């Protein structure tokens, strides 16, 4: 898909509502200094999620949500 996400996350949410289409991990480094996860949610713009979110950890474990590194998917 043509998943377009923010150039960098600087702040994030704890959880979101909606069907997750894709998830990517923004690891700290260049060009983004902070650790976040980026979610492509149905009908919404891409969202940044805090890496310590219990909700996201639950999704990854219980729903087998995979979040490959974002740097491999940037334009």
Backbone as XML, in Angstrom:
<?xml version="1.0"?>
<chain id="A" units="angstrom">
  <residue number="1" name="UNK">
    <atom name="N" x="0.847" y="-1.190" z="0.000"/>
    <atom name="CA" x="0.000" y="0.000" z="0.000"/>
    <atom name="C" x="0.880" y="1.236" z="0.000"/>
  </residue>
  <residue number="2" name="UNK">
    <atom name="N" x="0.271" y="2.377" z="-0.189"/>
    <atom name="CA" x="0.998" y="3.640" z="-0.183"/>
    <atom name="C" x="0.887" y="4.293" z="1.185"/>
  </residue>
  <residue number="3" name="UNK">
    <atom name="N" x="1.432" y="3.646" z="2.185"/>
    <atom name="CA" x="1.364" y="4.158" z="3.552"/>
    <atom name="C" x="2.272" y="5.371" z="3.686"/>
  </residue>
  <residue number="4" name="UNK">
    <atom name="N" x="1.660" y="6.522" z="3.928"/>
    <atom name="CA" x="2.410" y="7.767" z="4.108"/>
    <atom name="C" x="2.292" y="8.140" z="5.573"/>
  </residue>
  <residue number="5" name="UNK">
    <atom name="N" x="3.411" y="8.305" z="6.229"/>
    <atom name="CA" x="3.368" y="8.629" z="7.650"/>
    <atom name="C" x="4.177" y="9.886" z="7.932"/>
  </residue>
  <residue number="6" name="UNK">
    <atom name="N" x="4.055" y="10.419" z="9.139"/>
    <atom name="CA" x="4.805" y="11.639" z="9.450"/>
    <atom name="C" x="6.302" y="11.426" z="9.243"/>
  </residue>
  <residue number="7" name="UNK">
    <atom name="N" x="6.984" y="12.496" z="8.898"/>
    <atom name="CA" x="8.430" y="12.402" z="8.727"/>
    <atom name="C" x="9.087" y="11.944" z="10.022"/>
  </residue>
  <residue number="8" name="UNK">
    <atom name="N" x="8.559" y="12.406" z="11.158"/>
    <atom name="CA" x="9.077" y="12.049" z="12.476"/>
    <atom name="C" x="7.986" y="12.214" z="13.519"/>
  </residue>
  <residue number="9" name="UNK">
    <atom name="N" x="7.924" y="11.285" z="14.459"/>
    <atom name="CA" x="7.027" y="11.444" z="15.606"/>
    <atom name="C" x="7.801" y="12.130" z="16.727"/>
  </residue>
  <residue number="10" name="UNK">
    <atom name="N" x="7.170" y="13.120" z="17.335"/>
    <atom name="CA" x="7.783" y="13.803" z="18.475"/>
    <atom name="C" x="6.951" y="13.621" z="19.731"/>
  </residue>
  <residue number="11" name="UNK">
    <atom name="N" x="5.690" y="13.263" z="19.568"/>
    <atom name="CA" x="4.835" y="12.915" z="20.695"/>
    <atom name="C" x="3.821" y="11.905" z="20.194"/>
  </residue>
  <residue number="12" name="UNK">
    <atom name="N" x="3.259" y="11.134" z="21.136"/>
    <atom name="CA" x="2.367" y="10.071" z="20.711"/>
    <atom name="C" x="1.231" y="9.829" z="21.680"/>
  </residue>
  <residue number="13" name="UNK">
    <atom name="N" x="0.304" y="8.989" z="21.253"/>
    <atom name="CA" x="-0.860" y="8.615" z="22.041"/>
    <atom name="C" x="-0.586" y="7.297" z="22.759"/>
  </residue>
  <residue number="14" name="UNK">
    <atom name="N" x="-1.471" y="6.951" z="23.688"/>
    <atom name="CA" x="-1.379" y="5.677" z="24.393"/>
    <atom name="C" x="-2.155" y="4.582" z="23.664"/>
  </residue>
  <residue number="15" name="UNK">
    <atom name="N" x="-3.258" y="4.964" z="23.013"/>
    <atom name="CA" x="-4.041" y="3.993" z="22.252"/>
    <atom name="C" x="-4.932" y="4.731" z="21.273"/>
  </residue>
  <residue number="16" name="UNK">
    <atom name="N" x="-5.455" y="4.004" z="20.292"/>
    <atom name="CA" x="-6.340" y="4.594" z="19.289"/>
    <atom name="C" x="-7.472" y="3.614" z="19.006"/>
  </residue>
  <residue number="17" name="UNK">
    <atom name="N" x="-8.539" y="4.127" z="18.462"/>
    <atom name="CA" x="-9.654" y="3.288" z="18.040"/>
    <atom name="C" x="-9.603" y="3.137" z="16.533"/>
  </residue>
  <residue number="18" name="UNK">
    <atom name="N" x="-9.997" y="1.987" z="16.051"/>
    <atom name="CA" x="-10.039" y="1.767" z="14.612"/>
    <atom name="C" x="-9.229" y="0.544" z="14.225"/>
  </residue>
  <residue number="19" name="UNK">
    <atom name="N" x="-9.454" y="0.098" z="13.003"/>
    <atom name="CA" x="-8.752" y="-1.075" z="12.480"/>
    <atom name="C" x="-7.351" y="-0.678" z="12.034"/>
  </residue>
  <residue number="20" name="UNK">
    <atom name="N" x="-6.355" y="-1.390" z="12.541"/>
    <atom name="CA" x="-4.960" y="-1.120" z="12.185"/>
    <atom name="C" x="-4.635" y="-1.849" z="10.885"/>
  </residue>
  <residue number="21" name="UNK">
    <atom name="N" x="-4.206" y="-1.079" z="9.874"/>
    <atom name="CA" x="-3.794" y="-1.676" z="8.596"/>
    <atom name="C" x="-2.316" y="-2.026" z="8.612"/>
  </residue>
  <residue number="22" name="UNK">
    <atom name="N" x="-1.497" y="-1.116" z="9.140"/>
    <atom name="CA" x="-0.054" y="-1.329" z="9.176"/>
    <atom name="C" x="0.519" y="-0.679" z="10.424"/>
  </residue>
  <residue number="23" name="UNK">
    <atom name="N" x="1.646" y="-1.195" z="10.861"/>
    <atom name="CA" x="2.375" y="-0.645" z="11.999"/>
    <atom name="C" x="3.851" y="-0.632" z="11.642"/>
  </residue>
  <residue number="24" name="UNK">
    <atom name="N" x="4.524" y="0.446" z="12.009"/>
    <atom name="CA" x="5.965" y="0.557" z="11.805"/>
    <atom name="C" x="6.603" y="1.083" z="13.070"/>
  </residue>
  <residue number="25" name="UNK">
    <atom name="N" x="7.837" y="0.667" z="13.309"/>
    <atom name="CA" x="8.577" y="1.133" z="14.473"/>
    <atom name="C" x="9.559" y="2.219" z="14.060"/>
  </residue>
  <residue number="26" name="UNK">
    <atom name="N" x="9.431" y="3.393" z="14.685"/>
    <atom name="CA" x="10.394" y="4.482" z="14.496"/>
    <atom name="C" x="11.432" y="4.333" z="15.593"/>
  </residue>
  <residue number="27" name="UNK">
    <atom name="N" x="12.602" y="3.882" z="15.214"/>
    <atom name="CA" x="13.680" y="3.702" z="16.188"/>
    <atom name="C" x="14.463" y="5.007" z="16.330"/>
  </residue>
  <residue number="28" name="UNK">
    <atom name="N" x="14.997" y="5.266" z="17.528"/>
    <atom name="CA" x="15.763" y="6.499" z="17.712"/>
    <atom name="C" x="17.025" y="6.512" z="16.861"/>
  </residue>
  <residue number="29" name="UNK">
    <atom name="N" x="17.317" y="7.652" z="16.288"/>
    <atom name="CA" x="18.484" y="7.808" z="15.423"/>
    <atom name="C" x="18.183" y="8.870" z="14.386"/>
  </residue>
  <residue number="30" name="UNK">
    <atom name="N" x="18.883" y="8.819" z="13.273"/>
    <atom name="CA" x="18.617" y="9.782" z="12.206"/>
    <atom name="C" x="17.573" y="9.194" z="11.276"/>
  </residue>
  <residue number="31" name="UNK">
    <atom name="N" x="16.600" y="9.951" z="10.807"/>
    <atom name="CA" x="16.387" y="11.376" z="11.053"/>
    <atom name="C" x="15.541" y="11.659" z="12.294"/>
  </residue>
  <residue number="32" name="UNK">
    <atom name="N" x="15.064" y="10.622" z="13.010"/>
    <atom name="CA" x="14.129" y="10.811" z="14.124"/>
    <atom name="C" x="14.778" y="10.428" z="15.446"/>
  </residue>
  <residue number="33" name="UNK">
    <atom name="N" x="14.893" y="11.373" z="16.376"/>
    <atom name="CA" x="15.625" y="11.104" z="17.613"/>
    <atom name="C" x="14.862" y="10.290" z="18.663"/>
  </residue>
  <residue number="34" name="UNK">
    <atom name="N" x="13.551" y="10.136" z="18.496"/>
    <atom name="CA" x="12.755" y="9.485" z="19.537"/>
    <atom name="C" x="12.156" y="8.167" z="19.062"/>
  </residue>
  <residue number="35" name="UNK">
    <atom name="N" x="11.874" y="7.278" z="20.026"/>
    <atom name="CA" x="11.297" y="5.960" z="19.748"/>
    <atom name="C" x="9.776" y="6.052" z="19.791"/>
  </residue>
  <residue number="36" name="UNK">
    <atom name="N" x="9.114" y="5.666" z="18.702"/>
    <atom name="CA" x="7.654" y="5.640" z="18.614"/>
    <atom name="C" x="7.237" y="4.516" z="17.672"/>
  </residue>
  <residue number="37" name="UNK">
    <atom name="N" x="5.944" y="4.234" z="17.671"/>
    <atom name="CA" x="5.356" y="3.342" z="16.677"/>
    <atom name="C" x="4.377" y="4.157" z="15.850"/>
  </residue>
  <residue number="38" name="UNK">
    <atom name="N" x="4.316" y="3.895" z="14.555"/>
    <atom name="CA" x="3.414" y="4.598" z="13.647"/>
    <atom name="C" x="2.347" y="3.624" z="13.187"/>
  </residue>
  <residue number="39" name="UNK">
    <atom name="N" x="1.086" y="4.029" z="13.324"/>
    <atom name="CA" x="-0.021" y="3.164" z="12.934"/>
    <atom name="C" x="-0.810" y="3.775" z="11.793"/>
  </residue>
  <residue number="40" name="UNK">
    <atom name="N" x="-1.110" y="2.948" z="10.800"/>
    <atom name="CA" x="-1.995" y="3.320" z="9.708"/>
    <atom name="C" x="-3.367" y="2.771" z="10.099"/>
  </residue>
  <residue number="41" name="UNK">
    <atom name="N" x="-4.287" y="3.674" z="10.455"/>
    <atom name="CA" x="-5.620" y="3.311" z="10.933"/>
    <atom name="C" x="-6.643" y="3.611" z="9.851"/>
  </residue>
  <residue number="42" name="UNK">
    <atom name="N" x="-7.583" y="2.705" z="9.653"/>
    <atom name="CA" x="-8.623" y="2.884" z="8.644"/>
    <atom name="C" x="-9.354" y="4.204" z="8.840"/>
  </residue>
  <residue number="43" name="UNK">
    <atom name="N" x="-9.408" y="5.029" z="7.795"/>
    <atom name="CA" x="-10.163" y="6.277" z="7.814"/>
    <atom name="C" x="-9.539" y="7.408" z="8.597"/>
  </residue>
  <residue number="44" name="UNK">
    <atom name="N" x="-8.276" y="7.275" z="9.005"/>
    <atom name="CA" x="-7.611" y="8.315" z="9.786"/>
    <atom name="C" x="-6.217" y="8.548" z="9.248"/>
  </residue>
  <residue number="45" name="UNK">
    <atom name="N" x="-5.656" y="9.725" z="9.547"/>
    <atom name="CA" x="-4.254" y="9.934" z="9.166"/>
    <atom name="C" x="-3.353" y="9.041" z="10.027"/>
  </residue>
  <residue number="46" name="UNK">
    <atom name="N" x="-2.130" y="8.784" z="9.590"/>
    <atom name="CA" x="-1.207" y="7.974" z="10.386"/>
    <atom name="C" x="-1.005" y="8.579" z="11.776"/>
  </residue>
  <residue number="47" name="UNK">
    <atom name="N" x="-0.874" y="7.711" z="12.776"/>
    <atom name="CA" x="-0.780" y="8.155" z="14.158"/>
    <atom name="C" x="0.483" y="7.637" z="14.826"/>
  </residue>
  <residue number="48" name="UNK">
    <atom name="N" x="1.007" y="8.437" z="15.741"/>
    <atom name="CA" x="2.172" y="8.062" z="16.529"/>
    <atom name="C" x="1.705" y="7.503" z="17.870"/>
  </residue>
  <residue number="49" name="UNK">
    <atom name="N" x="2.289" y="6.385" z="18.289"/>
    <atom name="CA" x="1.948" y="5.730" z="19.550"/>
    <atom name="C" x="3.211" y="5.619" z="20.401"/>
  </residue>
  <residue number="50" name="UNK">
    <atom name="N" x="3.064" y="5.917" z="21.690"/>
    <atom name="CA" x="4.191" y="5.817" z="22.617"/>
    <atom name="C" x="4.709" y="4.380" z="22.675"/>
  </residue>
  <residue number="51" name="UNK">
    <atom name="N" x="6.023" y="4.199" z="22.712"/>
    <atom name="CA" x="6.582" y="2.839" z="22.719"/>
    <atom name="C" x="6.282" y="2.071" z="23.998"/>
  </residue>
  <residue number="52" name="UNK">
    <atom name="N" x="5.945" y="2.773" z="25.090"/>
    <atom name="CA" x="5.641" y="2.088" z="26.354"/>
    <atom name="C" x="4.141" y="1.882" z="26.563"/>
  </residue>
  <residue number="53" name="UNK">
    <atom name="N" x="3.365" y="2.044" z="25.502"/>
    <atom name="CA" x="1.910" y="1.876" z="25.577"/>
    <atom name="C" x="1.539" y="0.425" z="25.884"/>
  </residue>
  <residue number="54" name="UNK">
    <atom name="N" x="0.822" y="0.205" z="26.991"/>
    <atom name="CA" x="0.347" y="-1.144" z="27.327"/>
    <atom name="C" x="-0.626" y="-1.653" z="26.274"/>
  </residue>
  <residue number="55" name="UNK">
    <atom name="N" x="-1.435" y="-0.752" z="25.719"/>
    <atom name="CA" x="-2.402" y="-1.108" z="24.685"/>
    <atom name="C" x="-1.688" y="-1.681" z="23.459"/>
  </residue>
  <residue number="56" name="UNK">
    <atom name="N" x="-0.623" y="-1.006" z="23.032"/>
    <atom name="CA" x="0.109" y="-1.469" z="21.853"/>
    <atom name="C" x="0.807" y="-2.803" z="22.134"/>
  </residue>
  <residue number="57" name="UNK">
    <atom name="N" x="1.380" y="-2.948" z="23.319"/>
    <atom name="CA" x="2.018" y="-4.216" z="23.683"/>
    <atom name="C" x="1.002" y="-5.357" z="23.645"/>
  </residue>
  <residue number="58" name="UNK">
    <atom name="N" x="-0.226" y="-5.094" z="24.115"/>
    <atom name="CA" x="-1.284" y="-6.092" z="24.099"/>
    <atom name="C" x="-1.619" y="-6.475" z="22.654"/>
  </residue>
  <residue number="59" name="UNK">
    <atom name="N" x="-1.738" y="-5.462" z="21.780"/>
    <atom name="CA" x="-2.037" y="-5.723" z="20.357"/>
    <atom name="C" x="-0.949" y="-6.585" z="19.721"/>
  </residue>
  <residue number="60" name="UNK">
    <atom name="N" x="0.294" y="-6.279" z="20.034"/>
    <atom name="CA" x="1.410" y="-7.022" z="19.443"/>
    <atom name="C" x="1.412" y="-8.472" z="19.925"/>
  </residue>
  <residue number="61" name="UNK">
    <atom name="N" x="1.086" y="-8.678" z="21.183"/>
    <atom name="CA" x="1.109" y="-10.027" z="21.745"/>
    <atom name="C" x="-0.145" y="-10.818" z="21.386"/>
  </residue>
  <residue number="62" name="UNK">
    <atom name="N" x="-1.314" y="-10.266" z="21.648"/>
    <atom name="CA" x="-2.570" y="-11.004" z="21.491"/>
    <atom name="C" x="-3.043" y="-11.074" z="20.041"/>
  </residue>
  <residue number="63" name="UNK">
    <atom name="N" x="-2.788" y="-10.007" z="19.274"/>
    <atom name="CA" x="-3.254" y="-9.982" z="17.886"/>
    <atom name="C" x="-2.105" y="-10.169" z="16.890"/>
  </residue>
  <residue number="64" name="UNK">
    <atom name="N" x="-0.928" y="-10.461" z="17.412"/>
    <atom name="CA" x="0.256" y="-10.712" z="16.589"/>
    <atom name="C" x="0.545" y="-9.563" z="15.617"/>
  </residue>
  <residue number="65" name="UNK">
    <atom name="N" x="0.362" y="-8.324" z="16.110"/>
    <atom name="CA" x="0.650" y="-7.136" z="15.301"/>
    <atom name="C" x="2.152" y="-7.028" z="15.091"/>
  </residue>
  <residue number="66" name="UNK">
    <atom name="N" x="2.559" y="-6.934" z="13.850"/>
    <atom name="CA" x="3.978" y="-6.804" z="13.499"/>
    <atom name="C" x="4.283" y="-5.362" z="13.134"/>
  </residue>
  <residue number="67" name="UNK">
    <atom name="N" x="5.414" y="-4.848" z="13.636"/>
    <atom name="CA" x="5.818" y="-3.462" z="13.391"/>
    <atom name="C" x="7.270" y="-3.435" z="12.928"/>
  </residue>
  <residue number="68" name="UNK">
    <atom name="N" x="7.506" y="-3.627" z="11.628"/>
    <atom name="CA" x="8.882" y="-3.575" z="11.124"/>
    <atom name="C" x="9.451" y="-2.157" z="11.230"/>
  </residue>
  <residue number="69" name="UNK">
    <atom name="N" x="10.771" y="-2.011" z="11.165"/>
    <atom name="CA" x="11.375" y="-0.675" z="11.261"/>
    <atom name="C" x="10.862" y="0.265" z="10.189"/>
  </residue>
  <residue number="70" name="UNK">
    <atom name="N" x="10.535" y="1.486" z="10.590"/>
    <atom name="CA" x="9.976" y="2.479" z="9.668"/>
    <atom name="C" x="10.991" y="2.943" z="8.636"/>
  </residue>
  <residue number="71" name="UNK">
    <atom name="N" x="12.272" y="2.927" z="8.977"/>
    <atom name="CA" x="13.265" y="3.464" z="8.042"/>
    <atom name="C" x="13.327" y="2.684" z="6.738"/>
  </residue>
  <residue number="72" name="UNK">
    <atom name="N" x="12.842" y="1.455" z="6.745"/>
    <atom name="CA" x="12.829" y="0.671" z="5.506"/>
    <atom name="C" x="11.623" y="1.025" z="4.629"/>
  </residue>
  <residue number="73" name="UNK">
    <atom name="N" x="10.700" y="1.811" z="5.168"/>
    <atom name="CA" x="9.467" y="2.110" z="4.452"/>
    <atom name="C" x="9.299" y="3.605" z="4.175"/>
  </residue>
  <residue number="74" name="UNK">
    <atom name="N" x="10.296" y="4.395" z="4.481"/>
    <atom name="CA" x="10.192" y="5.839" z="4.233"/>
    <atom name="C" x="10.473" y="6.108" z="2.756"/>
  </residue>
  <residue number="75" name="UNK">
    <atom name="N" x="9.792" y="7.148" z="2.269"/>
    <atom name="CA" x="9.922" y="7.510" z="0.867"/>
    <atom name="C" x="11.323" y="7.850" z="0.499"/>
  </residue>
</chain>
